Amino acid sequence: MSHQPTTDLYFRNVLTPHIARWWRRGPIRQVGANSFIAGDWFVLIRRDTPHQMREALAWPGRLAYVIDDDVAGAASCAALPEAYRARLAEFERRFHRDLLVRSDVVLTASDALSATLATDRRMASRLRRIDPVWRQPLADLAHFAPLATGATLRMVQLGTGSHRAALATIAPQVARVLDRHPDTSFTYFSARRVCDTLETHPRARRLDPMTWREYQRWMARHRFHLALYPLDQTRFDRARSANKITEHAILGAVGLYPEGWRPAQRLGDGAALFAPDDPEAWEEAIEAALAERPRLSHIAAEAAQTLANADPTAAQQAVWSDILGLDLT
């Protein structure tokens, strides 16, 4: 099993200097693609091979388990692709339930997921919050300057198959917006067509999903002005992490988020744009965002400053230092 983005975002991007390699010693030893040992702690990030997950369950010391999705919520979420839902349902049945019970610490990537798990009183005292750390720098804002002279305003939707249902809801609306605004374009990710109108639109571009390495290289080469992030009103989507907020800033884009999504609420009105929670009502919100064209660079700058002030690297480093009992500064 290859290591997952989750492993980089919630562990390796911060702790790589402390992970032993063949040429150096270190207090942390990697034993699987997403599994690590530090002293008497076994750390499992999301999931690993069945063998490694059985090793985690049988570990005689303490276990820290990082989860960034509502796995149980996914198993019953009709908005998710069937294959994706079935895969998480099997994982939930075979390993996830037992890992939650076995873990000494469960690190969750959103307040909503923490709240869901805390309804089990046995879990409440073992929950810790953790937020992602990206290694890519946030974009500068040079790409906004050409907008003043009529350059194309580039919109984007970043997502995997699990975002497809919400994307499908706004796709016809985006196509109509593109028709009304010939100085706009839209880029989105999907393994297959989402909407016939959008699929054939001359200023819409559908990209196939990429490997994690490919995607990071792609991020370094591209810049956008407005990032659309619709979410379904499901337990699974409400529990999503704040990953996309930083992702959007790396691409230099102002985020347009559901007004009830708590991670974006923390950015505040000056650092993000907001739309109704129901994606079916997004057309007007996208139009309003386009009308903000002169202010977009200022909103993007405010978001970048807010993210930098939060110092996510130091925050995550402190979480792992506290749990593992290591000086990771």
C-alpha positions as CSV (number, residue, x, y, z in Angstrom):
1,M,0.0,0.0,0.0
2,S,1.4,3.4,-0.9
3,H,1.4,6.2,1.6
4,Q,-1.6,8.5,1.5
5,P,-1.9,12.3,1.4
6,T,-3.3,12.1,4.9
7,T,0.1,10.7,6.1
8,D,2.0,13.6,4.7
9,L,-0.5,16.2,5.9
10,Y,-0.9,14.9,9.5
11,F,2.5,13.4,10.1
12,R,5.4,13.3,7.6
13,N,5.4,17.0,6.6
14,V,6.1,18.0,10.2
15,L,8.0,14.9,11.5
16,T,10.1,13.8,8.6
17,P,13.3,15.2,10.2
18,H,12.7,12.9,13.2
19,I,12.0,9.7,11.2
20,A,14.9,7.3,11.1
21,R,16.4,6.5,7.7
22,W,19.1,4.1,6.6
23,W,21.7,6.9,6.8
24,R,20.5,8.5,10.1
25,R,19.0,7.7,13.4
26,G,15.7,9.1,14.6
27,P,13.2,8.6,17.5
28,I,10.5,7.6,15.0
29,R,10.6,4.4,12.9
30,Q,8.4,3.9,9.9
31,V,7.1,0.3,9.7
32,G,4.4,0.6,7.0
33,A,3.3,3.1,4.4
34,N,1.1,4.8,7.0
35,S,2.4,3.3,10.2
36,F,5.1,4.4,12.6
37,I,6.6,3.5,16.0
38,A,7.9,6.0,18.5
39,G,9.0,4.4,21.8
40,D,6.0,2.5,23.1
41,W,3.6,4.3,20.7
42,F,2.3,2.8,17.4
43,V,0.9,5.6,15.2
44,L,-1.5,4.6,12.4
45,I,-2.5,7.3,9.9
46,R,-6.0,6.6,8.5
47,R,-5.3,3.0,7.2
48,D,-2.6,0.7,6.1
49,T,-2.3,-2.9,4.8
50,P,-4.4,-5.5,6.6
51,H,-1.2,-6.8,8.1
52,Q,-0.2,-3.5,9.5
53,M,-3.6,-2.7,10.9
54,R,-3.6,-6.1,12.6
55,E,-0.2,-5.2,14.0
56,A,-1.6,-1.9,15.3
57,L,-4.5,-3.7,17.0
58,A,-2.1,-6.3,18.6
59,W,0.5,-3.7,19.6
60,P,1.4,-4.2,23.3
61,G,2.0,-0.5,23.9
62,R,-0.1,2.6,23.2
63,L,-1.9,3.3,19.9
64,A,-2.5,6.7,18.3
65,Y,-5.0,6.6,15.4
66,V,-5.5,9.6,13.0
67,I,-8.7,9.8,11.0
68,D,-9.7,12.6,8.6
69,D,-13.1,11.3,7.4
70,D,-16.3,10.1,9.1
71,V,-15.8,6.5,8.1
72,A,-19.0,5.3,9.6
73,G,-20.9,8.2,8.1
74,A,-19.5,7.3,4.7
75,A,-20.7,3.8,4.9
76,S,-24.3,5.0,4.8
77,C,-23.9,8.1,2.7
78,A,-26.0,7.8,-0.5
79,A,-24.2,10.8,-2.0
80,L,-20.9,9.0,-2.3
81,P,-20.0,6.8,-5.3
82,E,-21.1,3.2,-4.6
83,A,-17.6,1.7,-4.9
84,Y,-16.1,4.3,-2.5
85,R,-19.0,3.8,0.0
86,A,-18.6,0.0,-0.2
87,R,-14.8,0.3,0.3
88,L,-15.2,2.4,3.4
89,A,-18.0,0.2,4.7
90,E,-15.7,-2.8,4.5
91,F,-12.9,-0.9,6.2
92,E,-15.3,0.2,8.9
93,R,-16.5,-3.3,9.5
94,R,-13.1,-5.1,9.4
95,F,-10.8,-2.6,11.2
96,H,-12.1,0.9,11.9
97,R,-14.5,0.0,14.7
98,D,-11.8,-2.1,16.5
99,L,-9.2,0.6,16.0
100,L,-11.4,3.2,17.6
101,V,-11.9,0.9,20.6
102,R,-8.3,-0.1,20.9
103,S,-6.7,3.4,20.5
104,D,-5.4,5.3,23.4
105,V,-5.6,8.5,21.4
106,V,-7.8,9.2,18.4
107,L,-6.8,12.3,16.5
108,T,-9.6,13.8,14.4
109,A,-9.3,16.3,11.6
110,S,-12.5,18.3,12.2
111,D,-14.7,19.5,15.1
112,A,-17.7,17.9,13.5
113,L,-16.0,14.5,13.5
114,S,-14.9,14.9,17.1
115,A,-18.4,15.8,18.1
116,T,-19.8,12.7,16.3
117,L,-17.3,10.4,18.0
118,A,-17.7,12.1,21.4
119,T,-21.4,10.9,21.5
120,D,-19.8,7.6,22.7
121,R,-18.7,8.4,26.2
122,R,-16.0,5.9,26.0
123,M,-14.3,7.9,23.3
124,A,-14.7,11.4,24.6
125,S,-11.6,11.5,26.8
126,R,-9.4,10.0,24.1
127,L,-10.1,12.5,21.3
128,R,-7.6,15.1,20.2
129,R,-7.9,17.6,17.3
130,I,-5.3,17.8,14.6
131,D,-5.1,20.1,11.6
132,P,-3.2,19.5,8.3
133,V,0.2,20.9,7.4
134,W,1.1,21.4,3.7
135,R,4.7,21.6,2.7
136,Q,3.9,23.8,-0.4
137,P,4.2,27.6,0.1
138,L,1.1,29.8,-0.2
139,A,0.9,31.5,-3.6
140,D,1.8,35.1,-4.1
141,L,-0.9,37.3,-5.6
142,A,0.7,38.3,-8.9
143,H,-1.8,36.4,-10.9
144,F,-4.6,38.8,-9.8
145,A,-3.1,41.9,-11.4
146,P,-4.1,41.0,-15.0
147,L,-7.7,40.8,-14.0
148,A,-7.8,44.6,-14.0
149,T,-7.1,44.6,-17.8
150,G,-9.7,42.0,-18.7
151,A,-7.7,38.7,-18.2
152,T,-9.7,35.5,-17.8
153,L,-10.9,34.9,-14.2
154,R,-10.0,31.3,-13.6
155,M,-12.4,29.3,-11.3
156,V,-11.5,25.8,-10.0
157,Q,-13.1,23.0,-8.1
158,L,-10.6,20.7,-6.3
159,G,-12.0,17.3,-5.3
160,T,-12.0,13.6,-5.6
161,G,-14.8,11.2,-6.4
162,S,-16.2,11.8,-2.9
163,H,-17.0,15.4,-4.0
164,R,-18.7,14.4,-7.2
165,A,-22.4,14.6,-6.0
166,A,-22.0,18.2,-4.8
167,L,-20.1,19.1,-8.0
168,A,-22.8,17.6,-10.1
169,T,-25.4,19.8,-8.3
170,I,-23.6,23.1,-9.2
171,A,-22.3,22.0,-12.7
172,P,-25.3,23.3,-14.7
173,Q,-25.1,26.5,-12.7
174,V,-21.5,26.9,-13.4
175,A,-22.1,26.3,-17.1
176,R,-24.7,29.1,-17.2
177,V,-22.3,31.4,-15.4
178,L,-19.6,30.7,-18.0
179,D,-22.1,31.5,-20.8
180,R,-22.9,34.9,-19.2
181,H,-19.3,35.7,-18.6
182,P,-17.0,35.0,-21.5
183,D,-14.0,36.2,-19.5
184,T,-14.2,33.3,-17.1
185,S,-13.1,29.6,-17.2
186,F,-13.6,26.6,-14.9
187,T,-11.3,23.7,-14.2
188,Y,-12.5,20.6,-12.2
189,F,-11.5,17.1,-11.3
190,S,-13.6,14.0,-12.2
191,A,-12.8,10.6,-13.6
192,R,-16.0,10.8,-15.8
193,R,-18.3,13.4,-17.1
194,V,-20.4,15.2,-14.5
195,C,-22.7,17.3,-16.7
196,D,-23.1,17.1,-20.5
197,T,-23.3,20.9,-20.7
198,L,-20.1,21.4,-18.7
199,E,-18.3,18.5,-20.5
200,T,-18.7,20.2,-23.8
201,H,-18.3,23.8,-22.7
202,P,-15.3,25.5,-24.5
203,R,-14.1,27.2,-21.3
204,A,-14.6,24.2,-18.9
205,R,-11.8,21.7,-18.5
206,R,-12.2,18.4,-16.7
207,L,-9.0,16.8,-15.4
208,D,-8.6,13.2,-14.5
209,P,-7.7,12.4,-10.9
210,M,-4.0,12.4,-10.3
211,T,-1.6,10.5,-8.0
212,W,-0.6,12.4,-4.9
213,R,2.8,13.1,-6.4
214,E,1.4,14.3,-9.7
215,Y,-1.1,16.5,-8.0
216,Q,1.6,18.3,-5.9
217,R,3.5,19.0,-9.1
218,W,0.4,20.3,-10.7
219,M,-0.3,22.6,-7.8
220,A,3.1,24.2,-8.2
221,R,2.5,25.1,-11.8
222,H,-1.1,26.5,-11.7
223,R,-2.8,29.5,-10.2
224,F,-6.6,30.3,-9.9
225,H,-8.7,33.2,-8.7
226,L,-11.8,31.6,-7.3
227,A,-12.2,28.1,-5.8
228,L,-15.7,26.6,-5.5
229,Y,-16.2,24.2,-2.7
230,P,-19.8,23.0,-2.5
231,L,-20.7,20.3,0.1
232,D,-23.7,18.1,0.4
233,Q,-25.7,18.4,3.6
234,T,-24.6,15.0,4.8
235,R,-22.9,13.8,7.9
236,F,-19.9,12.8,5.8
237,D,-19.4,16.2,4.2
238,R,-20.0,18.1,7.4
239,A,-17.1,16.3,8.9
240,R,-14.6,17.2,6.2
241,S,-11.3,18.7,7.4
242,A,-9.9,22.1,6.6
243,N,-7.5,20.7,4.0
244,K,-9.1,22.5,1.1
245,I,-8.7,26.0,2.7
246,T,-5.0,25.7,2.6
247,E,-5.1,24.0,-0.8
248,H,-7.0,26.9,-2.2
249,A,-4.4,29.3,-0.8
250,I,-1.5,27.3,-2.3
251,L,-3.2,27.9,-5.7
252,G,-3.8,31.5,-4.9
253,A,-7.6,31.2,-5.0
254,V,-10.3,32.8,-2.9
255,G,-12.5,30.1,-1.5
256,L,-16.3,30.1,-1.9
257,Y,-17.7,27.9,0.9
258,P,-21.0,26.8,2.3
259,E,-21.9,29.4,5.0
260,G,-22.5,26.7,7.6
261,W,-19.2,24.9,7.1
262,R,-17.3,25.6,10.3
263,P,-13.6,25.5,9.1
264,A,-14.3,28.3,6.7
265,Q,-16.3,30.2,9.3
266,R,-13.0,30.5,11.2
267,L,-11.5,32.4,8.3
268,G,-14.0,35.1,8.7
269,D,-15.9,37.2,6.2
270,G,-12.8,39.2,5.1
271,A,-10.8,36.1,4.1
272,A,-13.4,34.0,2.3
273,L,-16.7,34.2,0.4
274,F,-19.8,32.3,1.4
275,A,-22.7,30.6,-0.4
276,P,-25.9,28.9,0.9
277,D,-25.4,25.5,2.4
278,D,-27.6,24.0,-0.3
279,P,-25.5,23.7,-3.5
280,E,-28.7,24.0,-5.6
281,A,-28.7,27.7,-4.6
282,W,-25.1,28.5,-5.6
283,E,-25.6,30.2,-9.0
284,E,-26.4,33.6,-7.4
285,A,-23.5,33.2,-5.0
286,I,-21.0,32.5,-7.9
287,E,-22.3,35.6,-9.7
288,A,-21.8,37.6,-6.5
289,A,-18.3,36.3,-6.2
290,L,-17.5,37.4,-9.8
291,A,-18.8,40.8,-9.0
292,E,-16.2,41.0,-6.2
293,R,-13.4,40.8,-8.9
294,P,-11.7,44.1,-7.7
295,R,-11.6,42.8,-4.1
296,L,-10.5,39.2,-4.8
297,S,-6.8,39.8,-4.3
298,H,-7.4,41.5,-1.0
299,I,-9.6,38.6,0.2
300,A,-6.9,36.1,-0.9
301,A,-4.3,38.1,0.9
302,E,-6.4,38.1,4.1
303,A,-6.8,34.3,3.9
304,A,-3.1,33.8,3.4
305,Q,-2.3,36.0,6.4
306,T,-4.9,34.2,8.6
307,L,-3.4,30.9,7.7
308,A,0.1,32.1,8.3
309,N,-0.8,33.5,11.7
310,A,-2.2,30.2,12.8
311,D,1.3,28.6,12.3
312,P,-0.1,25.1,11.6
313,T,3.4,23.6,11.6
314,A,4.0,24.6,15.2
315,A,0.5,23.6,16.2
316,Q,0.8,20.1,14.8
317,Q,4.3,19.7,16.1
318,A,3.0,20.5,19.6
319,V,0.3,17.9,19.3
320,W,2.7,15.2,18.4
321,S,5.3,16.3,20.9
322,D,2.7,16.0,23.7
323,I,1.4,12.6,22.6
324,L,4.7,10.9,21.8
325,G,6.7,12.6,24.7
326,L,9.4,13.7,22.3
327,D,11.2,17.0,21.8
328,L,10.3,17.7,18.2
329,T,11.4,21.3,18.0
